[in-house]
């Protein structure tokens, strides 16, 4: 073929139609994959639908300016505390915006989002999408096996706002777990242990140690 020959009008039309077909097919696949209804987990005013794992920690979580918060940025966080959904979820895509702030000189500044987690008394056991320096995008197994996957920060570090608002996506389908921060995939994990529960609550956490505050907003979930 002559490399300098320009495609004919009919060839251009065929190419455009193929591209359109690919785009439409991709859109249909995307719609099919996200066929579940997306619902909000937070009404922006109250903690309806949420409970603290330890009832004694109820006063440590509150709503202000349409944001779920814990910590005041003045006092040290005395112990780990979690606010969990009343409902359990198995296969889903969870999304939220979050902001973690605090002075690392005062102690550990860390948070996380529990998912497919179970409650045993005042303890929560299960997967956690980690938040904080040294832990961004990790999958941690709280009160069970500890760190499962380290977050890939090769791209994320270029756009991460360490003390600003960032987005988290947690996608679970079967035994596959995917984490995204600001749209960048940080972890892709396949659970090999069939004994690990594949359904449970979602919870937000603030870690003990430092003078910190964590904020969550726009929490939604799509069951797959």
C-alpha positions as CSV (number, residue, x, y, z in Angstrom):
1,X,0.0,0.0,0.0
2,X,1.1,3.5,-0.8
3,X,1.9,5.0,2.7
4,X,1.1,8.5,1.3
5,X,-2.3,7.6,0.0
6,X,-5.1,9.3,1.9
7,X,-8.0,7.1,2.9
8,X,-11.1,7.5,0.7
9,X,-14.3,9.1,1.9
10,X,-15.9,5.6,2.3
11,X,-12.9,4.3,4.3
12,X,-13.2,7.3,6.6
13,X,-16.9,6.7,7.1
14,X,-16.2,3.0,7.9
15,X,-13.5,4.0,10.4
16,X,-15.8,6.5,12.1
17,X,-18.6,4.0,12.3
18,X,-16.3,1.4,13.9
19,X,-15.1,3.9,16.5
20,X,-18.8,4.8,17.2
21,X,-19.7,1.2,17.6
22,X,-16.7,0.5,19.9
23,X,-17.7,3.6,22.0
24,X,-21.4,2.5,22.2
25,X,-20.4,-1.1,23.1
26,X,-18.1,0.2,25.8
27,X,-20.9,2.4,27.2
28,X,-23.3,-0.6,27.3
29,X,-20.7,-2.7,29.1
30,X,-20.1,0.1,31.6
31,X,-23.9,0.4,32.2
32,X,-24.2,-3.3,32.6
33,X,-21.3,-3.4,35.1
34,X,-22.9,-0.6,37.1
35,X,-26.5,-1.8,36.8
36,X,-27.2,-1.5,40.5
37,X,-28.8,1.6,41.9
38,X,-26.4,4.1,43.5
39,X,-27.7,5.3,46.9
40,X,-26.4,7.8,49.4
41,X,-25.2,6.4,52.8
42,X,-25.3,9.8,54.4
43,X,-28.2,12.3,54.5
44,X,-25.9,15.3,55.1
45,X,-27.5,16.2,58.4
46,X,-27.6,13.2,60.8
47,X,-25.8,9.9,61.4
48,X,-29.0,7.9,60.6
49,X,-28.0,4.5,59.4
50,X,-24.7,4.6,61.2
51,X,-23.6,3.4,64.7
52,X,-20.3,3.4,66.6
53,X,-18.7,0.0,67.1
54,X,-18.2,1.0,70.8
55,X,-21.3,2.7,72.1
56,X,-19.0,4.8,74.4
57,X,-17.6,6.5,71.3
58,X,-20.9,7.9,70.1
59,X,-19.9,11.4,71.0
60,X,-16.7,11.2,69.1
61,X,-18.5,11.2,65.7
62,X,-20.6,14.1,64.6
63,X,-22.0,16.0,61.6
64,X,-20.9,19.6,60.8
65,X,-21.4,21.5,57.5
66,X,-22.7,18.3,55.8
67,X,-19.6,16.4,56.7
68,X,-19.1,13.4,59.0
69,X,-16.2,14.2,61.3
70,X,-14.2,12.8,64.2
71,X,-11.5,14.5,66.1
72,X,-11.2,18.3,66.7
73,X,-7.6,18.9,65.7
74,X,-6.9,20.0,69.3
75,X,-6.9,16.9,71.5
76,X,-5.1,13.6,70.8
77,X,-7.2,10.7,69.7
78,X,-7.2,8.4,72.7
79,X,-8.1,5.2,70.9
80,X,-9.2,3.8,67.6
81,X,-12.8,4.5,66.9
82,X,-15.1,3.4,64.1
83,X,-18.5,4.5,62.8
84,X,-20.2,1.7,60.8
85,X,-23.2,1.2,58.6
86,X,-26.2,-0.7,60.0
87,X,-26.5,-2.5,56.7
88,X,-24.1,-5.1,55.4
89,X,-22.8,-5.2,51.8
90,X,-21.2,-7.9,49.7
91,X,-20.5,-7.0,46.1
92,X,-20.4,-3.2,45.7
93,X,-18.7,0.0,44.6
94,X,-18.3,2.5,47.4
95,X,-17.3,6.1,46.8
96,X,-16.6,9.0,49.1
97,X,-14.5,12.2,49.5
98,X,-12.3,12.3,52.6
99,X,-9.8,14.7,54.3
100,X,-7.3,13.8,57.0
101,X,-5.5,16.5,58.9
102,X,-3.2,16.7,61.9
103,X,0.3,17.3,63.1
104,X,2.5,14.2,62.7
105,X,4.8,15.5,65.5
106,X,1.9,14.8,68.0
107,X,1.6,11.1,67.0
108,X,0.2,8.9,64.3
109,X,-2.2,10.6,61.9
110,X,-4.2,7.8,60.2
111,X,-7.6,6.8,59.1
112,X,-9.3,4.2,57.0
113,X,-12.5,2.8,55.5
114,X,-13.5,-0.7,56.7
115,X,-15.5,-2.9,54.4
116,X,-16.8,-6.4,54.4
117,X,-16.2,-6.2,58.1
118,X,-17.8,-8.1,61.0
119,X,-18.5,-6.9,64.5
120,X,-17.5,-8.9,67.6
121,X,-18.5,-7.0,70.7
122,X,-16.6,-3.7,70.7
123,X,-14.2,-5.0,68.0
124,X,-14.5,-4.7,64.2
125,X,-12.7,-7.3,62.1
126,X,-12.2,-7.0,58.3
127,X,-10.7,-5.3,55.3
128,X,-9.6,-1.7,55.5
129,X,-8.8,0.8,52.7
130,X,-6.0,2.7,54.5
131,X,-5.5,6.5,54.7
132,X,-2.4,8.3,55.9
133,X,1.3,8.7,55.3
134,X,3.1,5.4,54.8
135,X,-0.2,3.7,54.3
136,X,-2.0,5.4,51.4
137,X,-4.0,2.9,49.3
138,X,-3.0,-0.2,51.3
139,X,-5.4,-3.0,52.0
140,X,-5.1,-3.8,55.7
141,X,-6.9,-6.6,57.5
142,X,-8.0,-5.1,60.8
143,X,-7.7,-7.4,63.8
144,X,-7.0,-10.4,61.6
145,X,-4.0,-10.7,59.2
146,X,-2.7,-7.1,59.2
147,X,-1.3,-5.7,55.9
148,X,-2.4,-7.6,52.8
149,X,-1.3,-5.3,49.9
150,X,0.8,-2.2,49.8
151,X,-0.6,0.8,47.9
152,X,1.0,1.6,44.5
153,X,1.9,5.3,44.8
154,X,3.9,5.6,41.6
155,X,1.3,7.8,40.0
156,X,-0.8,8.8,43.0
157,X,2.0,10.7,44.8
158,X,1.9,13.2,41.9
159,X,-1.7,14.3,42.6
160,X,-2.4,13.3,46.2
161,X,-3.4,16.1,48.5
162,X,-2.1,14.8,51.8
163,X,-4.0,17.3,54.0
164,X,-6.8,18.2,51.5
165,X,-9.8,16.5,50.0
166,X,-9.3,13.3,48.0
167,X,-11.6,10.7,46.7
168,X,-11.8,7.0,47.5
169,X,-13.4,4.2,45.5
170,X,-13.6,0.6,46.9
171,X,-14.8,-2.0,44.4
172,X,-15.5,-5.6,45.5
173,X,-16.8,-8.2,43.2
174,X,-16.5,-11.8,44.3
175,X,-13.1,-12.4,45.7
176,X,-11.5,-9.4,43.9
177,X,-10.9,-6.1,45.7
178,X,-9.8,-2.9,43.9
179,X,-8.9,0.4,45.6
180,X,-8.7,3.8,43.8
181,X,-7.7,7.2,45.3
182,X,-8.4,10.2,43.1
183,X,-9.2,7.7,40.2
184,X,-5.8,6.1,40.4
185,X,-5.7,2.3,41.2
186,X,-3.6,1.7,44.3
187,X,-4.4,-2.0,45.0
188,X,-5.8,-5.0,43.3
189,X,-6.2,-8.0,45.5
190,X,-7.6,-11.5,45.1
191,X,-8.8,-13.2,48.3
192,X,-7.7,-16.8,48.3
193,X,-9.1,-17.8,51.7
194,X,-12.7,-19.0,51.2
195,X,-13.3,-18.8,55.0
196,X,-13.0,-15.0,55.0
197,X,-16.5,-13.4,55.1
198,X,-17.5,-11.9,51.8
199,X,-20.1,-9.6,53.3
200,X,-20.1,-7.1,56.1
201,X,-20.5,-3.5,57.2
202,X,-18.7,-0.5,56.0
203,X,-17.1,1.8,58.6
204,X,-15.0,4.9,58.8
205,X,-12.2,5.1,61.2
206,X,-9.8,7.5,63.0
207,X,-6.7,6.1,64.4
208,X,-5.4,6.8,67.9
209,X,-2.2,8.6,68.6
210,X,-1.9,12.1,67.3
211,X,-3.9,15.4,67.3
212,X,-6.0,14.7,64.2
213,X,-9.3,15.2,62.5
214,X,-10.9,13.1,59.7
215,X,-13.8,14.2,57.5
216,X,-16.0,12.2,55.1
217,X,-18.6,13.4,52.7
218,X,-20.6,12.3,49.6
219,X,-20.6,8.7,50.7
220,X,-22.4,6.5,48.1
221,X,-22.7,2.8,47.3
222,X,-23.8,0.8,44.3
223,X,-24.5,-2.8,44.9
224,X,-23.2,-5.0,42.0
